[in-house]
């Protein structure tokens, strides 16, 4: 990258020095922070039954422990990146990792479910300050000829975070260290975060963008308000008997999103720095890709939460057994993702992503068949086949999807586009977690006797899987609007951006 290339908010001003050995320390620090965030996204689900039992959290509170993080993270991603460009990426990274560590401590020492929900929302907001700086710091620190090696390492860290999160969460919960039950899944961030804060202040070089875009705080506020008006009634509706105000609130969310579109148009005309670049939606492949990312996030948000509830509450498995059961899935995702990007997509293009969607649907239907056939007696090894099929399908999608969505986007808007892709993925995840009240808990009766709990959760899991399979078919159809071939095979297409992409975030 030269000094004239752009970040999401303007030109990157730093020209990296190849001889500075401190850059490798800086890389280790930012990758450790990225790993900490990735693990924290996936580590919580496996501990949710323990949190519910120990803290007495309600169904809606359990959903907000996960959805609150995703919502805060999504809402702050673009703003966090722009703040780093304006005030310095090192400064925002240190602020983010310090705040993330503090929020982790508050989560670990939460006195009640309400405090845990609030702390998780804070944690997601701090991650939104920290995570966007990671790749910006890498670009500002390493010369172009070294970045291939760096991004290879980064991809390995992403894969390791996805694999190790559920297993680490299972081990920490199962061990019940010092009688703390689920709390160590958050407290483990403290020594890592403190070390990152101290070492980062010493080894990371500061960089800014001299022509950074302005903040769009009104846009952020409208996005958050609209999502809250949609999510809060979804998560609370079942417990409150689906009151009229809930339906009115969800309808009002559409009005808020309409106001957001109108405001973003005025913001674009006034100073050219909107939160959402609306002109991007004139590009058919981008508009379809945003729909794919959103719906994909919804499907995974539903699946990963109901999956752990099914294994631990429905089947009565320990957190460790549930975590180990998911290892084949994680390995399949990592393996297929590598093959997808390096070999399959350059040769077969869009068909690879569509095959991934169909494979995921097939894997979900296999899981549904096994859950129905074996009921409460299903074993971990019997789940291996559907999980591997699902994992391969997911791996074929997640790695190349961002490039496919961005391939026809003009390069000058690639930063805004990549930030929006990651944002809607997290928003879809939050919406999926909210829909668990409808597609899972909505079919579980109230006041169950102890012997009825397991079968009720197994039945609800099967119902939720039907919805997930249907969503994967919708994703397959939406993918027809994506380009047939990767960007480098489309004559006249904009160069596929690398500098602007933010860290990929797993959902679940």
Protein Blocks (a to p, Z undefined) as FASTA:
>chain_A
ZZkbccfkbccfbdcdfklmklmmmmmmmmmmmmmmmmmmmmmmmmmmmmmmmnopafkl
mmmmmmmmmmmmmmmmmmmmmmmmmnopklmmmmmmmmmmmmmmmmmmocbfklmmmmmm
mmmmmmmmmmmmmmmmmmmmpcfklmmmmmmmmmmmmmmmmmmmmmmmmmmmmnopghlo
jmmmmmmmmmmmmmmmmmmmmmpccdddfkbccddfklmmmmmmmmmmmmmmmmmmmmno
paaklmmmmmmmmmmmmmmmmmmmmmmmmnopafbdfklmmpmklmmmmmmmmmmmmmmm
mmmmmmmmmmmmmnopafklmmmmmmmmmmmmmmmmmmmmmmmmmmnmmmlmmmmmmmmm
mmmmmmmmmmmmnmmmbcfklmmmmmmmmmmmmmmmmmmmmmmmmmmgcfklmmmmmmmm
mmmmmmmmmmmmmmmmmmmmmmpcehiafklmmmmmmmmmmmmmmmmmmmmmmmmmmmmm
pcfbdfklpghiacddfklpccdddeZZ
